[in-house]
Each structure stands twice: as structure tokens, then as C-alpha cells.
Amino acid sequence: MAPLRIACFGDSLTEGFGLHDSQALPAVLEQRLREQDLDVRCLNLGISGETTEDGLDRLDQLLDARPDLAVIQFGTNDFFVGLEPSETELNLTDMLEALADKNIRTVLVGVCCLAEFGEGYKAEFDAVFPRLADRFGVPLLPDLLAAYLHDPSLLLIDQLHPNTAGVRAMVEALAPLVIKALEGVRSR
């Protein structure tokens, strides 16, 4: 039987900015799941610098991969470029609808906006991911940044992207949701 295919679709946090491919989130997640005796293959469909709009533009890449499970991780670049939270929500809605139409189970990975972008914007942005998870009934990791961003020992020199230890911290936060979602994939 072929391994279950997990498509990790996102931005630099998925791609592994500044790291070797084997140190990026998809590779480390695959290793972590295999340690749990799960026969999986994680595909790295992350591209640094992408917003939800960019992700939506290349959604066919994700759908063409025909994954058993999709891990959707976008948002940080949306608030860095000042995209309206309503646009972020609309783009993610389109992604989640397309995945639902193809019966692809999904884990949504959110991020909380950094405080320096303003209280009003932050409040509006931070509400997007929980609202979508409720609407689509998908598992949610509410804030991937919380796994590493506030610990300098987990950061690259840019003080924004995770180093290898930071990626491991992200995977530890994400893995339980993926493991639970895979149970649903196997029971279909």
C-alpha cells in the first residue's frame, strides 16, 4: 500500500526559509509521523514570500498533487503587506472550498498578527482562522508563530524565521492535529 500523501501548502514557514530541505517543516513532520509508525510522505509546496492571494493563484498545484491530507499554512505575509483581513479570509475560503469539493481532508494552520500592526487590524486578522475552522469543520492550529517566535534560541538571524529547533517546535505543535486528521483519512 502506498504511503499517505500530505501536501504542506504555504509560505516560507512551510518551505523552510534559510534551511536545507531536510530541515523544513514538511520533512521534519514526515520524520515525526514516521516515528509514530505512520506511513506518510509529506510534500513541500511552500514558497517564501507568498500571501494567501499567491497561494490561491497556485491552488491547482496542490489539487494536482492529489494529497490524502492538506496542511494549509498562510497568513504572515498577508499582514506584512497590509492585506485586508477580509481578503485573507476570502482567499482561504476559496482554498478550503476547493479542497472540500475534492474531499481532501484539511488541517488549517493559522497565525496571529504581530502587535505592531495595530490593535484593530490585529483583532480583525486574528479572528479569521478560528472563524474558518468553525465554518469548514477543520482542525486548527491557531498560531504557528507562537511555537517559536518568542524564543530567540529558536530563530534565524533575521529574528522572524525559525531555525532547525524552531521548526521542530512548530512540528510538535502541529503533529497531534495531523495525526488525528490522518485517522479520518484511513477510516474512509
Sequence and secondary structure as in RCSB ss.txt:
>XXXX:A:sequence
MAPLRIACFGDSLTEGFGLHDSQALPAVLEQRLREQDLDVRCLNLGISGETTEDGLDRLDQLLDARPDLAVIQFG
TNDFFVGLEPSETELNLTDMLEALADKNIRTVLVGVCCLAEFGEGYKAEFDAVFPRLADRFGVPLLPDLLAAYLH
DPSLLLIDQLHPNTAGVRAMVEALAPLVIKALEGVRSR
>XXXX:A:secstr
   EEEEEEESHHHHTTTS GGGSHHHHHHHHHHHTT  EEEEEEE TT  HHHHHHTHHHHHHT  SEEEEE  
HHHHHTT  HHHHHHHHHHHHHHHHHTT EEEEE     GGG HHHHHHHHTHHHHHHHHHT  EES GGGGTTT
 GGGB TTSSSB HHHHHHHHHHHHHHHHHHHHHHHT 
